[in-house]
Amino acid sequence: MKPHLEGLGLGTFPAPQADLRKFALWTHQHPAVILHLFEYTKVTTLPVFYKSSHMEIKSRYEDHESLFTDVSKDKERTGFEVCSNADTYSCSPPDGATLFSAELNALLLALEHISRSQNDNYTIFFGSHSASQALDVTFNMHC
């Protein structure tokens, strides 16, 4: 896989350690992937709109614990984190990591948190449109 990714110009780095058997797609219900907020751009959309949309989503899933992923990148470095009500997990992949790979690794880190939890109900607020679309397609193809 690594040569194929590098051939596409995508960097690779070790993912957070996870037992991927816990995340077998066929053993889980299809997640609700909400993509409509990606129709709006941060430049032209007021923050109050995002706040009210976030509250609306949270109200639909009141019994769920919220997890938030965040990715940042400067000229050379990329970092990602996952925040829950009680914890924040951060990671700095090697220099040159792409935002896309960092977003997917942030999601994997969120799934690790879920796998260690007693709670079965989570809502992950995830900011990557392309990664969200890829995951929605993956679930639709395999579930």
N, C-alpha and C positions, 0 to 999 in steps of 0.2 A: 504494500500500500504506500509506503514512504516514497519510493521512486515515482509513483504516479502523482502524488501530491506535489512533490518537488518539481516534476515536469510541468505542472500547472502554475508554478510559482508560489505555491502555498508552503509556508514553513510548518514544521512539526515540532512538538515538544512533548515530554512525558505528561500524560493526563494525570489528574489526581487519582490515586489508587482507589479502585472501586471494583466490587464483585459484580460484573455486568449481568450475571445470572439473575440478580435481584431486579433488574430492569428489563427482563425479557418482554418484548412488546405484546406477545400473545397472552401473557398472564395478567395484563392490566386493561382496565376499561379505557376506551379512547378518551384522551383528555379534551377538555373544552379549550380550543385554541381560538382566542379572540384577537382578530387581526384588524378590526375596523379603525383602531386608533392610529394605525400606520398611514391612514389616508391623509393625515394632517402633518404639516411640517412644524418643527419647533420654532422656526423663524417667524412664521405667520400666525401661530396659535398661542393664545394667552395661557399662561400657567394655570389660571383658575379653571379653564376647560379640562386640562389634564387632571387636576385635583378632583373636580366633580365627577369625571369619568371613573377615576380610581375608586371613589366612594361608592359609585353605582355598582361597580364590579364587586367590591367587598360586600355590599349589601346582598348581592345574589348568592354569595358564598359565605354567609355569616359563621357557619360552623367550621370554616377552614382557617388554618394558620397561614399567614402571608409570608412569603419569601421574596426578596428583591435581589436581582442580579444587577451588577454594574460593571462596565468595562471602560477603561480609559487608556489613551495612547498618546504619547508625545512623539517626537521625531525618532527615537530609538527604542523606547521601552513600552511594553503593554502590561497592564495589570487588570485583575478582575477580583470581584468579591461577591459574596452572598451574605445578605443580612436577614436575620429572623428577629422575632420579638426579643430574644435573649442573647443572641450571638452574632458575631460578624466573622466570616472566614475570608481571608485574603490570600491571593497567590500572585506571584510575579513570574510568568513564563520567561524563557530565554529571550534575549534581544531579537527583534525582527519578527516576533510572532504576529500573526494577523489578527485583526479585530474579530473576524468570523470564527477563527479557532479559539480565541479567548472567550467569545460569547458561548460557544458550545461547551467549553470546559467549565465556565461558570454554571451552566445548566447541570453538567455532570456533578459538580460540587453540591448544588442544591439537591440533586437526587441522592447523593451520599448522605446528606443531612436527613432527608426524609427516611432513608433506609435505616438509620440509627434511632429514629423516633418511634414513640408509641402511638403517635397521632397518624391516622390514615387519611386525613383531609387537609390538603394544602392547595394554595393558590400561589403560583410562581409568576411574579411580575418581571417580565423578561423584555429587554429593550431592542432586540435585534430582529428586524423584519425578515431578512433573508434566512436567518437560522430558524425563526418561527415557521416560516413557510416550508423549509426543508423538513422540519419535524412533523408538520401537519401532513405533508405528502407521505412521509415515511409511515406514520400511523395509518393513513388511509390505504396504503399499499399492503401492509402486513397485518392489519386487524380486521 
